[in-house]
Amino acid sequence: MSINVAFIGLGVMGYPMAGHLAKSGFNVCVYNRTTAKAQTWTEQYTGCFAPTPREAVSEADIVFMCVGNDNDLRSVVYGDDGVLAGMLPHTVLVDHTTTSAEVAREVAAKAALQNIDFIDAPVSGGQAGAENGVLTVMAGGNEAVFTKVQPVMASYSRFSQLLGDVGAGQLCKMVNQICIAGVVQGLAEGLHFAKQAGLDGEKVIETISKGAAGSWQMENRYKTMWAGEYEFGFAVDWMRKDLGIALDEAKNNGATLPMTATVDQYYADVQALGGGRYDTSSLLARIEALHKK
């Protein structure tokens, strides 16, 4: 028997993720706040679209969501036209949005009242990872439910891991963003230093990437950073949202995140330069702007 799935949210991540589900043979119905984008999706892939989340999920065995933030999530889940108004009992709701752990637990509790299972499942890999179907999924929830949805998520992921109860996926995503922030700032400072020292950037990266300094950010972003081009990935505005979630959670669990707090403010500086839609490697743009003063 074929599996019916719904996908709520067709942004830069959700659009290709839903596409991979369709290409994998699942019956897909999509919803997007901008209906024209949902219509475009159905022209590119096999599937249908619905005018409301409630209608999109009405026949779904599994519902996937990928929207912007906590408030966006609540807006599509609750209400007369929301996801929970349309889902059937004993189905599964999977949220790929990067949110607070608190809202993940909140939605899980509301879903449980209707005998609907919930998995929080933020992803890493960016737009390119979504388009190429090689995302990493960090999940929280019941193990049996995760085992049920994991083969379906494999349509757009190369690795998925259950980290614990609901909320654990979001907490792991916070760790992910904390680590990225430090790596990108280090890379930005290193490239700035190399420029000031008059070194050949290509040769420098070719050399140090073979050793302990190597990273995904170095491999995938150094050329565009060196060229001052910042239109190739996850936006600063979204990174600040994610780091804000991590910093708020740190207040709750007692973690000390001095580097994260500092880099968050550096990204605020990038926003002030008009770079809110730049990708996260634009920390170098901030350094160079300061250097010119």
C-alpha positions as CSV (number, residue, x, y, z in Angstrom):
1,M,0.0,0.0,0.0
2,S,1.4,3.4,-0.9
3,I,1.9,6.0,1.8
4,N,0.1,9.3,1.7
5,V,2.2,12.2,2.9
6,A,1.6,15.9,3.2
7,F,4.3,18.6,3.3
8,I,3.5,22.0,4.9
9,G,5.9,24.9,3.9
10,L,7.6,25.1,0.5
11,G,10.5,27.5,1.3
12,V,14.1,27.0,0.0
13,M,14.2,23.8,2.1
14,G,10.7,22.4,2.0
15,Y,10.2,22.8,-1.8
16,P,13.0,20.3,-2.7
17,M,12.3,18.1,0.3
18,A,8.7,17.6,-0.8
19,G,10.0,17.0,-4.4
20,H,12.2,14.2,-3.2
21,L,9.2,12.6,-1.5
22,A,7.3,12.8,-4.8
23,K,10.2,11.4,-6.8
24,S,10.4,8.5,-4.3
25,G,6.9,7.4,-5.1
26,F,4.9,8.7,-2.2
27,N,1.5,10.3,-2.7
28,V,2.3,14.0,-1.8
29,C,-0.1,16.8,-1.1
30,V,1.5,20.2,-0.3
31,Y,0.5,23.5,1.3
32,N,2.2,26.8,1.1
33,R,1.2,30.2,2.4
34,T,1.7,31.5,-1.1
35,T,-0.6,29.4,-3.2
36,A,1.2,30.2,-6.4
37,K,4.3,28.5,-5.2
38,A,2.3,25.4,-4.3
39,Q,0.9,25.4,-7.8
40,T,4.3,25.7,-9.3
41,W,5.4,22.7,-7.2
42,T,2.7,20.6,-8.6
43,E,3.7,21.5,-12.2
44,Q,7.2,20.3,-11.4
45,Y,6.4,17.2,-9.4
46,T,3.6,14.6,-9.2
47,G,1.2,15.6,-6.4
48,C,-1.5,17.9,-5.4
49,F,-1.8,21.1,-3.4
50,A,-4.5,22.3,-1.0
51,P,-5.6,25.8,0.0
52,T,-5.3,25.1,3.8
53,P,-3.1,22.9,6.0
54,R,-6.2,21.1,7.2
55,E,-7.2,20.1,3.7
56,A,-3.6,19.2,2.8
57,V,-3.3,16.6,5.6
58,S,-6.8,15.1,5.5
59,E,-5.7,11.8,4.0
60,A,-2.0,11.8,5.1
61,D,-0.4,9.0,7.0
62,I,2.6,11.2,7.7
63,V,2.7,15.0,7.8
64,F,5.9,16.9,7.4
65,M,6.4,20.6,8.2
66,C,9.2,23.0,7.4
67,V,8.3,26.6,8.2
68,G,10.1,29.6,9.6
69,N,10.0,29.8,13.4
70,D,7.9,29.1,16.5
71,N,5.1,31.5,15.6
72,D,5.0,30.2,12.0
73,L,4.7,26.7,13.3
74,R,1.8,27.5,15.6
75,S,0.1,29.3,12.8
76,V,0.0,26.2,10.6
77,V,-0.7,23.7,13.4
78,Y,-3.5,25.3,15.3
79,G,-6.9,26.8,14.4
80,D,-9.8,25.7,12.4
81,D,-7.7,25.4,9.2
82,G,-4.6,24.0,11.0
83,V,-2.8,20.7,10.7
84,L,-4.3,19.3,13.8
85,A,-7.8,20.1,12.7
86,G,-7.3,17.8,9.7
87,M,-5.1,15.0,10.8
88,L,-6.5,11.5,11.5
89,P,-5.8,9.6,14.7
90,H,-2.8,7.3,14.7
91,T,-0.9,9.3,12.1
92,V,2.5,11.0,12.5
93,L,3.4,14.7,12.5
94,V,7.1,15.5,11.8
95,D,8.4,19.0,12.2
96,H,11.6,19.9,10.3
97,T,11.4,23.6,11.3
98,T,14.2,24.8,13.6
99,T,12.3,25.9,16.7
100,S,12.7,26.1,20.4
101,A,12.5,22.8,22.3
102,E,9.6,24.3,24.2
103,V,7.3,24.6,21.2
104,A,8.2,21.1,20.1
105,R,7.0,19.8,23.4
106,E,3.9,22.0,23.3
107,V,2.9,20.7,19.8
108,A,3.6,17.1,20.8
109,A,1.3,17.4,23.8
110,K,-1.5,18.9,21.7
111,A,-1.1,16.2,19.1
112,A,-1.1,13.5,21.7
113,L,-4.6,14.6,22.8
114,Q,-5.8,13.5,19.3
115,N,-3.7,10.3,19.3
116,I,-1.3,11.8,16.8
117,D,2.4,11.0,17.2
118,F,5.0,13.8,17.0
119,I,8.6,13.9,16.0
120,D,10.7,17.1,16.1
121,A,13.3,16.7,13.4
122,P,15.3,19.8,12.5
123,V,17.8,19.4,9.6
124,S,21.3,20.5,8.7
125,G,22.8,20.7,5.2
126,G,21.3,23.9,3.9
127,Q,19.5,24.6,0.6
128,A,22.1,22.5,-1.3
129,G,21.6,19.6,1.1
130,A,17.9,19.8,0.6
131,E,18.2,20.0,-3.2
132,N,20.6,17.1,-3.4
133,G,18.7,15.0,-0.9
134,V,21.6,14.7,1.6
135,L,20.3,16.4,4.7
136,T,21.2,15.3,8.2
137,V,18.1,14.9,10.5
138,M,18.2,15.3,14.3
139,A,15.1,13.8,15.9
140,G,13.3,13.7,19.2
141,G,10.4,11.5,20.0
142,N,9.3,7.9,20.4
143,E,11.7,5.3,19.0
144,A,9.0,3.2,17.3
145,V,7.5,6.3,15.6
146,F,11.0,7.4,14.5
147,T,11.6,3.9,13.0
148,K,8.4,4.2,11.1
149,V,9.2,7.6,9.5
150,Q,12.9,7.2,9.0
151,P,12.6,5.3,5.7
152,V,10.4,8.1,4.4
153,M,12.8,10.8,5.5
154,A,15.5,8.9,3.7
155,S,14.1,10.4,0.5
156,Y,15.9,13.7,1.3
157,S,18.4,12.7,3.9
158,R,21.6,10.8,4.1
159,F,21.7,10.4,7.9
160,S,19.1,10.6,10.6
161,Q,19.4,10.0,14.3
162,L,17.0,9.8,17.2
163,L,18.6,11.8,20.1
164,G,16.0,11.3,22.8
165,D,12.5,12.4,23.7
166,V,10.6,15.2,22.0
167,G,12.7,18.3,22.0
168,A,16.0,16.5,21.8
169,G,16.2,17.0,18.1
170,Q,15.9,20.8,18.6
171,L,18.5,20.8,21.3
172,C,20.9,18.9,19.0
173,K,20.3,21.5,16.3
174,M,21.3,24.2,18.8
175,V,24.6,22.4,19.3
176,N,25.0,22.3,15.5
177,Q,24.5,26.0,15.1
178,I,26.8,26.8,18.1
179,C,29.6,24.8,16.4
180,I,29.0,26.4,13.0
181,A,29.2,29.9,14.5
182,G,32.6,29.3,15.9
183,V,34.0,27.6,12.8
184,V,32.8,30.4,10.5
185,Q,34.2,33.2,12.7
186,G,37.6,31.4,12.8
187,L,37.6,30.9,9.0
188,A,36.7,34.6,8.5
189,E,39.5,35.7,10.7
190,G,41.9,33.3,9.1
191,L,41.1,34.4,5.5
192,H,41.3,38.1,6.6
193,F,44.8,37.4,8.1
194,A,45.9,35.6,4.9
195,K,44.8,38.6,2.8
196,Q,46.6,41.1,5.1
197,A,49.7,38.9,5.0
198,G,49.7,38.9,1.2
199,L,49.3,35.1,0.9
200,D,47.8,33.2,-2.0
201,G,44.4,32.2,-0.6
202,E,44.0,29.2,-2.9
203,K,47.4,27.7,-1.8
204,V,46.7,28.5,1.9
205,I,43.4,26.6,1.9
206,E,44.8,23.8,-0.2
207,T,47.5,23.3,2.4
208,I,45.6,23.8,5.7
209,S,42.5,22.0,4.6
210,K,44.5,18.7,4.6
211,G,45.2,19.1,8.3
212,A,43.3,19.7,11.6
213,A,42.0,23.1,10.4
214,G,39.9,21.5,7.6
215,S,36.1,21.8,7.8
216,W,32.9,21.7,5.7
217,Q,32.8,25.5,5.9
218,M,36.4,25.8,4.6
219,E,35.8,23.4,1.8
220,N,32.5,24.9,0.6
221,R,32.8,28.6,1.4
222,Y,36.4,29.8,1.3
223,K,36.3,30.7,-2.5
224,T,33.2,32.8,-2.2
225,M,34.4,34.4,1.0
226,W,37.7,35.3,-0.6
227,A,35.8,36.8,-3.5
228,G,33.5,38.7,-1.2
229,E,30.4,36.8,-2.5
230,Y,27.8,35.9,0.1
231,E,24.7,34.6,-1.7
232,F,25.3,30.9,-1.3
233,G,23.5,29.5,1.7
234,F,21.8,29.9,5.0
235,A,20.9,33.5,5.6
236,V,22.2,35.6,8.5
237,D,18.6,36.5,9.5
238,W,17.9,32.8,10.1
239,M,21.2,32.2,11.8
240,R,20.4,34.9,14.3
241,K,17.0,33.3,14.9
242,D,18.7,30.0,15.6
243,L,21.5,31.4,17.8
244,G,18.8,33.3,19.8
245,I,17.0,30.1,20.4
246,A,20.3,28.5,21.6
247,L,21.1,31.4,23.9
248,D,17.6,31.4,25.4
249,E,17.9,27.6,26.1
250,A,21.3,28.2,27.7
251,K,19.7,30.5,30.2
252,N,17.4,27.6,31.1
253,N,20.0,24.9,31.4
254,G,22.9,26.9,32.8
255,A,25.2,26.5,29.8
256,T,27.8,29.2,29.3
257,L,28.1,30.3,25.6
258,P,30.4,33.3,25.4
259,M,31.6,32.6,21.8
260,T,28.0,32.1,20.6
261,A,26.9,35.4,22.2
262,T,29.8,37.2,20.6
263,V,29.2,35.8,17.1
264,D,25.5,36.5,17.4
265,Q,26.4,40.1,17.9
266,Y,28.8,40.0,15.0
267,Y,25.9,38.8,12.8
268,A,23.9,41.7,14.1
269,D,26.7,43.9,12.7
270,V,26.3,42.2,9.4
271,Q,22.6,42.9,9.4
272,A,23.4,46.5,10.1
273,L,25.5,46.5,7.0
274,G,22.5,45.4,5.0
275,G,23.5,41.8,5.0
276,G,20.5,40.1,6.6
277,R,20.1,37.9,3.5
278,Y,23.8,37.2,3.1
279,D,24.8,33.7,3.9
280,T,26.5,33.0,7.2
281,S,30.0,33.2,5.8
282,S,29.6,36.9,5.6
283,L,31.3,37.3,9.0
284,L,34.3,38.2,6.8
285,A,32.4,41.1,5.3
286,R,32.0,42.5,8.8
287,I,35.8,42.2,9.5
288,E,36.6,43.9,6.2
289,A,34.2,46.7,6.8
290,L,35.8,47.3,10.2
291,H,39.2,47.2,8.7
292,K,38.3,49.9,6.2
293,K,37.3,52.4,8.9
